[in-house]
Amino acid sequence: MDSFSEPTLTTQFPPRRLRPQRLSIAIALSLLSIGIVFLSQYGWKHSLLFLIGGLLGVTLYHSSFGFASAYRKLLVQRDVQGIYAQLVMLGIATILFATVLASGSVGGQPVRGAFSPVGIQGAIGAFLFGIGMQLGGACGCGTLYTIGGGSYGMVLTLLTFCLGAFGASLTRQLWAGLPAYPPIVLGTAIGWVGAVIVQLIGFGLVAMALRWWSRGGKSQNGGIQTGHFSLSPVLPSSAFFHAILRGPWSLLAGAIALAILNWCTLILSGQPWRITWGFAVWAAQVATWFGWDSTSSPFWSSEASQTLLSQGLFADISSVMNIGIVLGAVLAAALAGRLIPKRPPTVQLVLGNLFGGLIMGYGAFLAYGCNVSAFFGGIASTSLHGWVWILFALLGTWVGLRFRPLFRLD
């Protein structure tokens, strides 16, 4: 694993248990509590979604649940454990999402899945995102939770990720003419019960293909990767609450928790969990502070965008949840006694993170989201664009791996 990137998908903690960092815990809890109270002015759902963001940060950190590292290990070592975890996550989320999307509303609030067009624009965006993941060291959510975990150099990746997403929003009309099909949603095409069955069968077939793939590969240490994904207890039976608070969690625990939290996000906000949109909003808000005229942009001049920018940063749900993820990861790292600042050791690594973040941001906006919204949310919503996204993101990952040596990345 390179010096600051998302943790790999197997637990990296040594057996020695470190003491919780009490001051950091107190600060993280205080900020989360203040945030919950402050955001209540936007409604109780804002406060709950901020809390869910915090829980997402805890889950991502304690389970070391990554996406960029999983794809890298798949292609380099034929290690499929991380992808197995994602299949479990997608399977659970597909079932949970269908129960909500089939009704179309919850408590009178309309709900909509991550439905996006299928076309060349999205494919190009996913391809670029795949390259950026391997240079930037993490995906969208990985960038946030590794910052919370002490990899403050990843702030550079976050900065250029925001700039890339904002740049894509300003040039979006350049891509609008490319061929594309309207959103293709399996749930509406064949019914939600049928869609769930088809997707679960699809996940099973992918798992079988991964099993076959893994048997032909060797890990970097020379051992054969069997592709076995342990279904050991989610958490140790002894010291249950201790394990929940201080970790580490299994990949299975992370997969289950992420699926449930995304489902809760869908119910409360009316749409699945998003990352990239919040980054674009942050950059747009900063640009307005420096005098940028948002009405000059075809994308940001819409009534909805103008209303959002006028309401401020905390009015946007994605922004609120992104902040919650960082604070949740800070809390998790402090509880584990591992909130230790890390710095990039080389100039090459810094350049890789800057360049990777820029490509990720631009690609994610073109592809209607990153691995969270387009892939996780898209497939869980039975939208075809999610499947297309992962195919081209893996192709981009393969290309990005060829560029990693240029930046002294392992």
N, C-alpha and C positions, 0 to 999 in steps of 0.2 A: 504494500500500500504506500503510495506516495505521501509526502510529509503532511500536506493538508488536503485531504479528500474525505469523502464520506467513508465511514468505517466499512470494512468488508462484511460480508453477510454471515460469517461465523463469528461467534463471540470472541472478542479480542482481549477481554479482561483476564489478567493472570489470577491464579487462585487466591493470592493474598488479598484480604479484604481491607480496604482503606476506610478511615473514619469519615463520616459525613462532614462537609464543610458548613458549619452552622451559620456563619455570617452570610454566606452566599445563599443558603437556603432561606434565611429570613428576608433577604433582599428580594429574591425571586418571588416568594410568597406574598410579600408586601406589594410588589408591582402587579402581580396577578390580581390581588384583591382590589387594589386601587383601580385597575383597568375595568374590572367587573362593575364596580360602582360608577365610575365615570361614564362608561358606555351605556349605562341604563337610560341616559337621556335620549339615546337613539331607539330605545325599546328593549324589552327584556330579552328578545331573541339575539340582539347584538351581544349582550353580556354572555349569554349561553354559548354563542358561537366563538367568542373569545376564549371561553373556558375549554371548548372542544379543541380549539387550536392548541391550547396548552397541553391537553391530553395527547394530541397528535405528536407534539414535540417530545413528550415523555416516552411515548410508544416507539417512535423512530429511534430515539437515542438508546433506550434500554434494550431493544431488540436488534440494534445495529442494522435496521432494515434499509438497505440501499437499492438503487436501481442501476446507476452507472457501473458500480462494481460488480453487480450480478451479471450484466451484459458482458463486461470485460472478462470475467471468469468463465462465462459460457464459451466465448470464442477463443480464449487463449488456453485455458486449462480443461475445457470440456466439463467443468464443474457446474452442475445444474441445480444445486440445492437452492440457490436464490431464486431461480425461475420457478421451481416447484412451489416455493413460498408465495410467489406472485400468483400462481394458478389457484392456490387455495384461497387467497385473498379475493381474486376475481370471481371464483365460484360462489363464495358466500355473498359477496356484494351483488352478484347477478340475481340471486334469489331474493335478497332483501329489497333491492331496487324495484324488482318486478311487482312486489306487493304494493308499492307506493305509486309507481308510474302507471300501473293498470287502472287505478282509480282516477288519476289526473289531478287530485287535490288531497290535502290533508288539513282537516279542521277549517275548511273553507279557503285555504291558501293554495293557489295553483302550484303544481310541481312540474318541472320539465327536466328531462335527462340531458346529458351532454351529447346533443344531436348536432352534427356539423356536416357540411358537404363533403363529398368524396371526389377529389380532383388532384390536378397536378400541383396546385399551390400547397395543399396540405402535405403531399408526398415530399416536395422539395423542403418544406419547413421541417418535417420530421427527420429527413436526411441530415440537414444542417444541425439540428438539435443533437442527433447521435454523435456527430463529430465533436460538437462543443462539450458534451458530457465528458468525453475522454480527455479533453484538454483542460477543461475547467475543474475537474476533479470530483464533480458531484452533479446531480440533477437539480431540479428546482427545489423540492423539499429537502434534499440532501444538503444543499447550500445553507438553508435556514437552520437545520438542526445541528450541523457541524459548527456553525458560528456560535450557537448556543452552548455547544459542548467545549468551546475553548479555542477552536481554530479560527481565530480572528482574522487571519490572513485571507480567509474566504470572503471577507467583506469586499475584497477586490473583485471576486467573481460576481458577487451580488450587485456591485455597482455597475459593472459592464452588462450584466444580465438585464438590469433595468434600462440601461441606455439602448441595448439592442432591441428590447421589446418596444420601447418608445419610438425608435427609428423605424421599426416595421410598421407601427401604426401610422406614421407620417407618409410612408411609401406604399401603403396597402393598395391604393388604386392602381399601381403599376402591375399588380398580380391579379387584379379582379377579372381580367379578360381571359384568363387561362381556362381551358375546358374543365368542367366540374359537373357532377350530378348532385341534385338536391339530397339532403340527408336520407340515408337508407337505414331504417330502423326495423330490426327483426321483430320486435314486439308488436309493432303496428301492422307488419306485413303478414305474420302468421299467427298472431295472438301471443300473449305473454307467457302462457303455460308452455306452448310449443317452443317459444324463443328460449326459455330457461332450459328446457330439455336439450335443444340443439346446442346451446352454448356449453352445457355441462359435458355433453358428448365430445364437443370440440376440445375442451380442456383436457379430457381424458386422452384423446388422440395425441394432443401436443405432448402430454406427459409421457406417453409411450414412445413417441419419436425422440424425446429428450433422453429417455432411458437408453434407447438404441445408440444415440449420439455419444452419450457419456461412456459407454463401454469401450469405445474405440480410442479414448483419449488418455493421456497421462498428465498428472499434475506436475507442477514445476519441481517438486521434490522427487519425482520419478515414480510415485505411486499411482496405481490405477484408480480413476474416479468411477465409483460404481453408480453414482447418481442417486444414492439413497438419501431420502429426506426423512429424518427421524420424526416419528409421531409419538415421541415420549411425552410425558405429562407437560402441559403448557407451562406450569410452574411447579417447583418442588412442593411435595405435600407438606413437608416440614417448613416451619417459618414462612407460611404463605404470605402474610402481609409484609414481612420483612423483604421477601423476594420481589413483591410488587413495587415497593417503594425504592429499593436500592438496586434492583436488577442483579445480574443480567436476565433478560427474558429470552425464550427460545424464538426462533423464526416463526414457528407456528403461532405462538402467542401474538407476535407482532402482526401477522397476517389477519388473524381473527379480529384483533382490536382495530386495525385500520379499516377493515370492511364495515364494522359496526359504526365507527366514528364518521365515516363517509356517508353512511345511511342516515345518521342523525343530522348531518349537515344538509342533506337533501330535504329532510322533513322540515327543518327549521328555516332554511333559507330559500327553499323552492328550487334549488339547483345543486348539483354535486360540488364537492370540494374543488377549489381552483387555487392556483398559485400565480401563474404568469400575469393574469389580469391585474392583480394587486401590484406587481412590479411596474407595469406600464402606468398605472395610476400614480404611483410614487414619483416616477420620472416626470410625468405631465404636471403634477402639482409643483415640483421643484422648478420646472421650466416656467410656469406662470409666475412664480415668485421672482424670477429673473426678467420678467417682462415679456415673455412669449405670449403672443395673441392666439389663444386656442381656437378662435373662430376662423383662423386662416387655414386650418387643417380640415379637409373633408370628413375625416373620421371623428375628430374631437368637436366639430361644430354642431353635431347633432344635439337635439334637445336633451336627450338622456345624459349624454356626456357633459354637456354644459351644466346641467343640474348637479351632477356628481362632483364636478370640480368646484362648484360654488359652495357645496356643503362641507367641504374639507376632507382631510385624509381619513378620519375615523368613521365617516359615513359609509365607506366602502367595506363590505363584508370580507372580501378577499384580503384586503389590507389588514383588517383587524385579526383575522385568523393567522396570517403570516407572522404578525408580531407575537401572537400567542404561541406559535410553534417555537420561536426563538426562546421565549421565556420558559416554556415547558422544558426545552432541552437544557437550559441553564439549571433549572430545578433538578432534573434527573441527574445531570452530571455532578451537581453539588451533593445530592443524596448518595451517589456512588463514591464520593470523595475524589473525583477525577476532573474537576473543573480547573484545568491548568492551561494557561495561555500557550499557544503554539505559534511559531513564526515560520514563514517560508525560508528554507535554507539557501536558495539560489535565485539568481536573477531569472534564469530560464523558467523556473517554476512559477514565478510571479507573472512572467509574460504569458505562460500557458494558461494560467487562471484568468488573466485579463482577456486574452483572445478567445478562450473557450466560453467565458461568460457572455461575451458580445455575440458570438455565433448562436449560443443557446437561446438568448433572448430574442434575437431576430427570427430564428427558426421556430421557436415555440409560438410566437404570435402569428406567424404564417400558418402554422399547423393547427390553429384553434386551441392551443394549449400545449402543456408539456406532458411528461409522463403521468402526472396526476389527473389533469382534466381530460386530455385527449385520449390517453391510454387507459388509465384506471377508470375514470368516469365514463369514457366513451364505450368501452367494452361492457362495463357493468350496466350501461343503459341499452345494450344490444345494438349499438350504432356501428355500422360497418367501418366508419372512418377510424375507429379505435384499432381495429385489426390492421387496416392499411398503415396506420401510424407506426405500430410496433415493427412491421416488416421493414419500412424504410428507416426507422430509427436504428434497427440492428445493422442495416447496410451502412448507415452513417457511422455507427460504432466501429465496424470493421475498418473503415477508412481512417477514422480518428485514431485507432490503435497504431496505424502506420506513422502517424505524426508525433506520437508521444515521445519517442527517443529524441526528437529535435529539442524538446523542452526538458530533457533529463528526467522524464517520468518513468517510473518502474514499469 
